[in-house]
Amino acid sequence: MHTILLTGAAGYIASHTWLALLAAGYQVIGVDDFSNSSPEVLKRLHALAGQEPRFVQASVCDAAAMHELFSSQRIDAVVHFAAFKAVGESTQQPLAYYANNIGGLITVCQAMQAHGVKRLVFSSSATVYGKPERLPITESSALSATNPYGQTKLMGETILRDLGASDPAWQTACLRYFNPVGAHESGLIGEDPRGTPNNLMPYVAQVAVGKRERLQVFGQDYDTPDGTGVRDYIHVLDLADGHVAALAWLLNGTDSITVNLGTGQGYSVLELAKAYEQASGKPIPYQVVARRPGDIDACYADPSEAEAKLGWRAKRDLAGMCADSWRWQSMNPNGFQ
Ligand code: WQD
């Protein structure tokens, strides 16, 4: 029975992955400093998993705490989620993003190396593709970061590639997430952004539940069918399954891998808002405003590499993403407070 350490374990994608790993028969240890998550998540995981989650409160930037973790527990592999992830915030606070996202990754890898643990799944992002030259995006598409957050993901992948080149015992899986949305079907865990949501679906969810008056659509003059931005939204449960598949790849093989985790289907802002109205039965009033700086017209994945190598494919559709998001939002109008 392998034991997997999840960093950023109380976060949105990590908490859903935690449940999927337990269901797949793994032992799981979570570590989080709650800098961008809530301890309430652990209570919800206890209820959902029917067992007390094994958890350590610590920062991935705390080398002593990371070494203590690896010396006190048997760990077979790590899934590294812990990172700040707001594009706009990263342009305001680049040092905080480099210190946390790169410093944290290096600290975790140093502790792993010191204790002979050399299998790592890394949360990367489609943001490493910058403005894609052609669609759909494949893993060999050009890479370019247009903001410090994206740079930390690109640098993280480079660090892991160099690590693997220096020591073939290292096996890494870089998972490039497209746009994670939705929630566990129980409605007990989900996305709980602090302050005003940066991302589309959590903002739409707050309009539906009456916390926000209307959606601001950032531009309707993009080169897309209805002029609004097109993105590849992927259900967080499909994303969690992608991590289970990536861990099986690492534990059963010897190679490293980099794959897109997307559905291959793009939807526009207005298509998502309409789908949310249908799923929630609530109106989503909106107002078209100026473009958000840095936004691109369209972005969606070619997910065939993950299917070929990992035997993984997203199964859930936009209606399901909206229905599960709405159940979480309506059951928890104030998130995990
Ligand atoms: C989606 C679409 C907006 C909010 C970002 C990060 C990426 C990843 C996912 C971490 C765009 C439009 C949005 C709103 C709107 N995060 N929009 N009104 O920008 O594709 O990706 O989140 O890994 O790295 O870049 O996602 O949800 O912010 O925007 O019109 O209030 O919705 O213009 O077209 P994005 P998003």
Residues whose N, C-alpha, C, O or C-beta is under 5 A from the ligand:
A	BS01	WQD	K85 V87 S125 T127 F178 N179 N198 N199 L200 M201 Y203 Q216 V217 F218 G229 V230 R231 V269 D295 I296
